[in-house]
Structures are given as C-alpha cells and as structure tokens.
Amino acid sequence: MRVDTGDQPFNLYRIGADRWVVWGLRGTISFTGGVVRDMYGVALPAGPVKIGSEPLIVSGATGYTITASQVVADTMLQYGSGSWSYWRRDKANVDTRLGVFDTDFASHFGDRWSKPLRINNTTAAPAGDGANPIRAVIRYTAPRAIQVELSACFSKANTGDGVDYRITRNGVTVASGIVVDTATVNGVKFGLEIGDKVDLVFGPNQTYGSDSFFYRATLSNRGQGTTVACPMA
C-alpha cells in the first residue's frame, strides 16, 4: 500500500504490517524499530537514513518519521507525474501537449507527427533543423508559491552540431546554450507563483541528426540546491 507523505517527493510503500520500501528525492527518514537495508541487502546503521534514488528496504518497523526534502522537483524521479508535462513546439512557437507514445521498445512522450522527437525519463531528442525546428519542451507548473533554484546537466555524444537549449520562467530566459558534449546549469535562483511555468526547451540547433541527448534537472528550495550528475556519466 502506498503511504501518503503529503507533498513530499518520496515514494513510500508499506507491505503488510511492518515491511517498507522507500526512495525519492533528497531527505531523511527514521523508522521505529526494524532493520533498514540498501538495495543490495546490506544492513544500515540504526538512526536516520538518507533517501535517494536507490530504494531502501525495511523489515520489522512499526512507524516512521520523515525530514522534509529540500528538492522541490526532479525530472527523472518524477517523470510523467506530479507537476511535469511534455510538449512539442513548432517554428511558430505553438506548443502541443504530448501523450505517451508506445513503440516496440520503451514508450515515451511523443507523437507520430514529430518523429524522431521524444522525451524519456533521462533522454530526449528534438526534430527538424534550424529552418524548421520541432522543439522538445519539458514543463514544470508550480503548484504553490515558492522560492527555488535550478540545477541541471545535459550531455550527448560529440557528433553533429549540438542541441540548443533554453530554460525559461514564464517565457523569460534564465539560462541558455548549446550542448555539444556536456553542459551544466547551477544555482539559477528565481521565485515562482502558483501556476508559473518553468520550461526546459531543446532544439536541433542548425542541422538535422545526431540530436539525442541525456538530461536531468532539479528545482530545490532556494539556498539548498546541489549540482546534478548527468545520467550518462
């Protein structure tokens, strides 16, 4: 049974009376009694343990206490859920929302009209070229007012002329560049009101092809951000 942790970005499940599994964004959790093990079965010392992307497995615990995460949103761990949505943007800057597109391999957000554009949980690709770009847009819509800072890492194979990126808050650019091999964005601070939109926008630069890339971005409470490792690294 999934346990409701409010608006905290954690995944906590209880199995029966005293077994638990937890993973999610940066924070800590303490269990009442029991033994906490990492995903490899190694027992961890008693006391608060850090929550991260690798699951913790708990047996014999009767309750828990969570320390709030400083991470507000994460493109990887909250992919396809929460306040994230996925769009394509044409050369006229018209956005069309993407649905889940199934293939013989992994499903992704995309549609039949914009191949090879796709958005997975750690990889994506735009389509078109500089004259007729079809941009991939990963959007966070703020559910409440909050002061945040953004960190991100983008990487790709050093082929083609790169992928252009632009990060915007309500359409105003806060960071931009071209990903040729690796690009990082750290500690970009801004405020959000309820309904404000943060867009990560990716285009083909000038030439078509070799535009698949890796990405990860987080929004943290202001002053609590950390650097983000590229998923490919």
Contacts in CASP RR format, 6 or more apart in sequence:
PFRMAT RR
TARGET T0000
AUTHOR 0000-0000-0000
METHOD contacts of the structure
MODEL  1
MRVDTGDQPFNLYRIGADRWVVWGLRGTISFTGGVVRDMYGVALPAGPVK
IGSEPLIVSGATGYTITASQVVADTMLQYGSGSWSYWRRDKANVDTRLGV
FDTDFASHFGDRWSKPLRINNTTAAPAGDGANPIRAVIRYTAPRAIQVEL
SACFSKANTGDGVDYRITRNGVTVASGIVVDTATVNGVKFGLEIGDKVDL
VFGPNQTYGSDSFFYRATLSNRGQGTTVACPMA
1 13 0 8 1.000
1 14 0 8 1.000
1 15 0 8 1.000
1 16 0 8 1.000
2 11 0 8 1.000
2 12 0 8 1.000
2 13 0 8 1.000
3 12 0 8 1.000
3 13 0 8 1.000
3 14 0 8 1.000
5 12 0 8 1.000
5 66 0 8 1.000
7 143 0 8 1.000
8 66 0 8 1.000
8 68 0 8 1.000
8 69 0 8 1.000
9 24 0 8 1.000
9 25 0 8 1.000
9 69 0 8 1.000
9 71 0 8 1.000
9 72 0 8 1.000
9 73 0 8 1.000
9 74 0 8 1.000
9 77 0 8 1.000
9 78 0 8 1.000
10 22 0 8 1.000
10 23 0 8 1.000
10 24 0 8 1.000
10 25 0 8 1.000
10 27 0 8 1.000
10 29 0 8 1.000
10 51 0 8 1.000
10 66 0 8 1.000
10 69 0 8 1.000
11 21 0 8 1.000
11 22 0 8 1.000
11 23 0 8 1.000
11 24 0 8 1.000
12 20 0 8 1.000
12 21 0 8 1.000
12 22 0 8 1.000
12 29 0 8 1.000
12 64 0 8 1.000
12 66 0 8 1.000
13 20 0 8 1.000
13 21 0 8 1.000
13 22 0 8 1.000
14 20 0 8 1.000
15 21 0 8 1.000
17 62 0 8 1.000
18 34 0 8 1.000
18 59 0 8 1.000
18 60 0 8 1.000
18 61 0 8 1.000
18 62 0 8 1.000
19 57 0 8 1.000
19 58 0 8 1.000
19 59 0 8 1.000
19 60 0 8 1.000
19 61 0 8 1.000
20 31 0 8 1.000
20 56 0 8 1.000
20 57 0 8 1.000
20 58 0 8 1.000
20 61 0 8 1.000
20 64 0 8 1.000
21 55 0 8 1.000
21 56 0 8 1.000
21 57 0 8 1.000
21 58 0 8 1.000
22 29 0 8 1.000
22 51 0 8 1.000
22 55 0 8 1.000
22 56 0 8 1.000
22 58 0 8 1.000
23 51 0 8 1.000
23 52 0 8 1.000
23 53 0 8 1.000
23 54 0 8 1.000
23 55 0 8 1.000
23 56 0 8 1.000
23 77 0 8 1.000
24 51 0 8 1.000
24 52 0 8 1.000
24 53 0 8 1.000
24 69 0 8 1.000
24 74 0 8 1.000
24 77 0 8 1.000
25 51 0 8 1.000
25 52 0 8 1.000
25 69 0 8 1.000
25 71 0 8 1.000
25 74 0 8 1.000
25 77 0 8 1.000
25 218 0 8 1.000
26 50 0 8 1.000
26 51 0 8 1.000
26 52 0 8 1.000
26 69 0 8 1.000
26 70 0 8 1.000
26 71 0 8 1.000
26 226 0 8 1.000
27 50 0 8 1.000
27 51 0 8 1.000
27 52 0 8 1.000
27 66 0 8 1.000
27 67 0 8 1.000
27 68 0 8 1.000
27 69 0 8 1.000
27 70 0 8 1.000
27 71 0 8 1.000
28 48 0 8 1.000
28 49 0 8 1.000
28 50 0 8 1.000
28 51 0 8 1.000
28 66 0 8 1.000
28 67 0 8 1.000
29 48 0 8 1.000
29 49 0 8 1.000
29 51 0 8 1.000
29 56 0 8 1.000
29 64 0 8 1.000
29 65 0 8 1.000
29 66 0 8 1.000
29 67 0 8 1.000
30 47 0 8 1.000
30 48 0 8 1.000
30 49 0 8 1.000
30 64 0 8 1.000
30 65 0 8 1.000
31 58 0 8 1.000
31 61 0 8 1.000
31 63 0 8 1.000
31 64 0 8 1.000
32 61 0 8 1.000
32 62 0 8 1.000
32 63 0 8 1.000
32 64 0 8 1.000
32 65 0 8 1.000
33 60 0 8 1.000
33 61 0 8 1.000
33 62 0 8 1.000
33 63 0 8 1.000
34 58 0 8 1.000
34 59 0 8 1.000
34 60 0 8 1.000
34 61 0 8 1.000
35 43 0 8 1.000
35 58 0 8 1.000
35 59 0 8 1.000
35 60 0 8 1.000
36 43 0 8 1.000
36 44 0 8 1.000
36 49 0 8 1.000
36 56 0 8 1.000
36 57 0 8 1.000
36 58 0 8 1.000
36 61 0 8 1.000
37 43 0 8 1.000
37 44 0 8 1.000
37 56 0 8 1.000
37 57 0 8 1.000
37 58 0 8 1.000
37 59 0 8 1.000
38 44 0 8 1.000
38 54 0 8 1.000
38 56 0 8 1.000
38 57 0 8 1.000
39 54 0 8 1.000
39 55 0 8 1.000
39 56 0 8 1.000
39 57 0 8 1.000
41 57 0 8 1.000
44 56 0 8 1.000
48 67 0 8 1.000
49 56 0 8 1.000
51 66 0 8 1.000
51 69 0 8 1.000
53 76 0 8 1.000
53 77 0 8 1.000
70 220 0 8 1.000
70 221 0 8 1.000
70 224 0 8 1.000
70 225 0 8 1.000
71 218 0 8 1.000
71 219 0 8 1.000
71 220 0 8 1.000
71 221 0 8 1.000
71 224 0 8 1.000
71 225 0 8 1.000
72 146 0 8 1.000
72 148 0 8 1.000
72 218 0 8 1.000
72 219 0 8 1.000
72 220 0 8 1.000
72 221 0 8 1.000
73 83 0 8 1.000
73 84 0 8 1.000
73 140 0 8 1.000
73 218 0 8 1.000
73 219 0 8 1.000
74 216 0 8 1.000
74 217 0 8 1.000
74 218 0 8 1.000
74 219 0 8 1.000
75 84 0 8 1.000
75 121 0 8 1.000
75 138 0 8 1.000
75 200 0 8 1.000
75 215 0 8 1.000
75 216 0 8 1.000
75 217 0 8 1.000
75 218 0 8 1.000
76 121 0 8 1.000
76 122 0 8 1.000
76 216 0 8 1.000
76 231 0 8 1.000
78 84 0 8 1.000
79 120 0 8 1.000
79 121 0 8 1.000
80 86 0 8 1.000
80 109 0 8 1.000
80 121 0 8 1.000
83 140 0 8 1.000
83 141 0 8 1.000
83 142 0 8 1.000
83 143 0 8 1.000
84 138 0 8 1.000
84 139 0 8 1.000
84 140 0 8 1.000
85 97 0 8 1.000
85 139 0 8 1.000
85 141 0 8 1.000
86 97 0 8 1.000
86 98 0 8 1.000
86 99 0 8 1.000
86 109 0 8 1.000
86 110 0 8 1.000
86 119 0 8 1.000
86 136 0 8 1.000
86 137 0 8 1.000
86 138 0 8 1.000
86 139 0 8 1.000
87 95 0 8 1.000
87 96 0 8 1.000
87 97 0 8 1.000
87 98 0 8 1.000
87 136 0 8 1.000
87 137 0 8 1.000
87 139 0 8 1.000
88 95 0 8 1.000
88 96 0 8 1.000
88 98 0 8 1.000
88 110 0 8 1.000
88 111 0 8 1.000
88 114 0 8 1.000
88 117 0 8 1.000
88 127 0 8 1.000
88 134 0 8 1.000
88 135 0 8 1.000
88 136 0 8 1.000
88 137 0 8 1.000
89 95 0 8 1.000
89 96 0 8 1.000
89 133 0 8 1.000
89 134 0 8 1.000
89 135 0 8 1.000
89 137 0 8 1.000
89 201 0 8 1.000
90 96 0 8 1.000
90 133 0 8 1.000
90 134 0 8 1.000
90 135 0 8 1.000
91 131 0 8 1.000
91 132 0 8 1.000
91 133 0 8 1.000
91 134 0 8 1.000
95 137 0 8 1.000
96 111 0 8 1.000
98 109 0 8 1.000
98 110 0 8 1.000
98 111 0 8 1.000
98 119 0 8 1.000
99 109 0 8 1.000
99 110 0 8 1.000
99 111 0 8 1.000
100 107 0 8 1.000
100 108 0 8 1.000
100 109 0 8 1.000
100 110 0 8 1.000
101 107 0 8 1.000
101 108 0 8 1.000
101 109 0 8 1.000
101 110 0 8 1.000
101 111 0 8 1.000
101 112 0 8 1.000
101 118 0 8 1.000
106 120 0 8 1.000
108 118 0 8 1.000
108 119 0 8 1.000
108 120 0 8 1.000
109 118 0 8 1.000
109 119 0 8 1.000
109 120 0 8 1.000
110 117 0 8 1.000
110 118 0 8 1.000
110 119 0 8 1.000
114 127 0 8 1.000
114 134 0 8 1.000
115 127 0 8 1.000
116 125 0 8 1.000
116 127 0 8 1.000
116 211 0 8 1.000
116 212 0 8 1.000
117 125 0 8 1.000
117 126 0 8 1.000
117 127 0 8 1.000
117 134 0 8 1.000
117 136 0 8 1.000
118 124 0 8 1.000
118 125 0 8 1.000
118 136 0 8 1.000
119 136 0 8 1.000
119 138 0 8 1.000
122 214 0 8 1.000
122 215 0 8 1.000
122 216 0 8 1.000
122 231 0 8 1.000
123 212 0 8 1.000
123 213 0 8 1.000
123 214 0 8 1.000
123 215 0 8 1.000
123 231 0 8 1.000
124 136 0 8 1.000
124 138 0 8 1.000
124 202 0 8 1.000
124 212 0 8 1.000
124 213 0 8 1.000
124 215 0 8 1.000
125 136 0 8 1.000
125 211 0 8 1.000
125 212 0 8 1.000
125 213 0 8 1.000
126 133 0 8 1.000
126 134 0 8 1.000
126 135 0 8 1.000
126 136 0 8 1.000
126 163 0 8 1.000
126 202 0 8 1.000
126 203 0 8 1.000
126 204 0 8 1.000
126 211 0 8 1.000
127 133 0 8 1.000
127 134 0 8 1.000
127 204 0 8 1.000
127 208 0 8 1.000
127 211 0 8 1.000
128 134 0 8 1.000
128 204 0 8 1.000
128 208 0 8 1.000
129 204 0 8 1.000
129 206 0 8 1.000
129 207 0 8 1.000
129 208 0 8 1.000
130 204 0 8 1.000
130 205 0 8 1.000
130 206 0 8 1.000
130 207 0 8 1.000
133 203 0 8 1.000
133 204 0 8 1.000
134 203 0 8 1.000
134 204 0 8 1.000
135 201 0 8 1.000
135 202 0 8 1.000
135 203 0 8 1.000
136 201 0 8 1.000
136 202 0 8 1.000
136 203 0 8 1.000
137 199 0 8 1.000
137 200 0 8 1.000
137 201 0 8 1.000
137 202 0 8 1.000
138 199 0 8 1.000
138 200 0 8 1.000
138 215 0 8 1.000
138 217 0 8 1.000
139 197 0 8 1.000
139 198 0 8 1.000
139 199 0 8 1.000
139 200 0 8 1.000
140 197 0 8 1.000
140 198 0 8 1.000
140 199 0 8 1.000
140 219 0 8 1.000
141 195 0 8 1.000
141 196 0 8 1.000
141 197 0 8 1.000
142 192 0 8 1.000
142 193 0 8 1.000
142 194 0 8 1.000
142 195 0 8 1.000
142 196 0 8 1.000
142 197 0 8 1.000
142 198 0 8 1.000
143 194 0 8 1.000
143 195 0 8 1.000
144 194 0 8 1.000
145 191 0 8 1.000
145 192 0 8 1.000
145 193 0 8 1.000
145 194 0 8 1.000
146 191 0 8 1.000
146 192 0 8 1.000
146 221 0 8 1.000
147 189 0 8 1.000
147 190 0 8 1.000
147 191 0 8 1.000
147 192 0 8 1.000
147 221 0 8 1.000
147 222 0 8 1.000
148 189 0 8 1.000
148 190 0 8 1.000
148 191 0 8 1.000
148 192 0 8 1.000
148 219 0 8 1.000
148 220 0 8 1.000
148 221 0 8 1.000
148 222 0 8 1.000
149 187 0 8 1.000
149 188 0 8 1.000
149 189 0 8 1.000
149 190 0 8 1.000
149 219 0 8 1.000
149 220 0 8 1.000
149 221 0 8 1.000
149 222 0 8 1.000
149 223 0 8 1.000
149 224 0 8 1.000
149 225 0 8 1.000
150 167 0 8 1.000
150 174 0 8 1.000
150 175 0 8 1.000
150 185 0 8 1.000
150 187 0 8 1.000
150 188 0 8 1.000
150 189 0 8 1.000
150 190 0 8 1.000
150 198 0 8 1.000
150 217 0 8 1.000
150 218 0 8 1.000
150 219 0 8 1.000
151 184 0 8 1.000
151 185 0 8 1.000
151 186 0 8 1.000
151 187 0 8 1.000
151 188 0 8 1.000
151 217 0 8 1.000
151 218 0 8 1.000
151 220 0 8 1.000
151 225 0 8 1.000
151 226 0 8 1.000
151 227 0 8 1.000
151 228 0 8 1.000
152 167 0 8 1.000
152 175 0 8 1.000
152 184 0 8 1.000
152 185 0 8 1.000
152 200 0 8 1.000
152 215 0 8 1.000
152 216 0 8 1.000
152 217 0 8 1.000
152 218 0 8 1.000
152 228 0 8 1.000
153 182 0 8 1.000
153 183 0 8 1.000
153 184 0 8 1.000
153 185 0 8 1.000
153 215 0 8 1.000
153 216 0 8 1.000
153 217 0 8 1.000
153 227 0 8 1.000
153 228 0 8 1.000
153 229 0 8 1.000
153 230 0 8 1.000
153 233 0 8 1.000
154 163 0 8 1.000
154 165 0 8 1.000
154 179 0 8 1.000
154 182 0 8 1.000
154 183 0 8 1.000
154 184 0 8 1.000
154 213 0 8 1.000
154 214 0 8 1.000
154 215 0 8 1.000
154 230 0 8 1.000
155 179 0 8 1.000
155 181 0 8 1.000
155 182 0 8 1.000
155 183 0 8 1.000
155 213 0 8 1.000
155 214 0 8 1.000
155 215 0 8 1.000
155 230 0 8 1.000
155 231 0 8 1.000
155 232 0 8 1.000
155 233 0 8 1.000
156 162 0 8 1.000
156 163 0 8 1.000
156 179 0 8 1.000
156 180 0 8 1.000
156 181 0 8 1.000
156 210 0 8 1.000
156 211 0 8 1.000
156 212 0 8 1.000
156 213 0 8 1.000
156 214 0 8 1.000
157 181 0 8 1.000
157 210 0 8 1.000
157 212 0 8 1.000
158 180 0 8 1.000
158 181 0 8 1.000
159 210 0 8 1.000
160 207 0 8 1.000
160 209 0 8 1.000
160 210 0 8 1.000
160 211 0 8 1.000
161 180 0 8 1.000
161 205 0 8 1.000
161 206 0 8 1.000
161 207 0 8 1.000
162 178 0 8 1.000
162 179 0 8 1.000
162 180 0 8 1.000
162 205 0 8 1.000
162 210 0 8 1.000
162 211 0 8 1.000
163 178 0 8 1.000
163 179 0 8 1.000
163 202 0 8 1.000
163 203 0 8 1.000
163 204 0 8 1.000
163 205 0 8 1.000
163 211 0 8 1.000
163 213 0 8 1.000
164 176 0 8 1.000
164 177 0 8 1.000
164 178 0 8 1.000
164 179 0 8 1.000
164 202 0 8 1.000
164 203 0 8 1.000
164 204 0 8 1.000
164 205 0 8 1.000
165 176 0 8 1.000
165 177 0 8 1.000
165 178 0 8 1.000
165 179 0 8 1.000
165 183 0 8 1.000
165 200 0 8 1.000
165 201 0 8 1.000
165 202 0 8 1.000
165 203 0 8 1.000
166 173 0 8 1.000
166 175 0 8 1.000
166 176 0 8 1.000
166 177 0 8 1.000
166 199 0 8 1.000
166 201 0 8 1.000
167 173 0 8 1.000
167 174 0 8 1.000
167 175 0 8 1.000
167 176 0 8 1.000
167 185 0 8 1.000
167 188 0 8 1.000
167 198 0 8 1.000
167 199 0 8 1.000
167 200 0 8 1.000
167 201 0 8 1.000
167 217 0 8 1.000
168 174 0 8 1.000
168 197 0 8 1.000
168 198 0 8 1.000
168 199 0 8 1.000
168 201 0 8 1.000
169 190 0 8 1.000
169 191 0 8 1.000
169 192 0 8 1.000
169 196 0 8 1.000
169 197 0 8 1.000
169 198 0 8 1.000
170 196 0 8 1.000
170 197 0 8 1.000
171 197 0 8 1.000
171 199 0 8 1.000
174 188 0 8 1.000
174 190 0 8 1.000
175 185 0 8 1.000
175 188 0 8 1.000
177 183 0 8 1.000
178 205 0 8 1.000
179 213 0 8 1.000
182 230 0 8 1.000
184 227 0 8 1.000
184 228 0 8 1.000
185 217 0 8 1.000
186 227 0 8 1.000
187 225 0 8 1.000
189 222 0 8 1.000
189 223 0 8 1.000
191 222 0 8 1.000
192 198 0 8 1.000
198 219 0 8 1.000
200 215 0 8 1.000
200 217 0 8 1.000
202 213 0 8 1.000
202 215 0 8 1.000
203 211 0 8 1.000
204 211 0 8 1.000
205 211 0 8 1.000
214 230 0 8 1.000
214 231 0 8 1.000
214 232 0 8 1.000
215 230 0 8 1.000
215 231 0 8 1.000
216 228 0 8 1.000
216 229 0 8 1.000
216 230 0 8 1.000
216 231 0 8 1.000
217 228 0 8 1.000
218 225 0 8 1.000
218 228 0 8 1.000
220 226 0 8 1.000
END
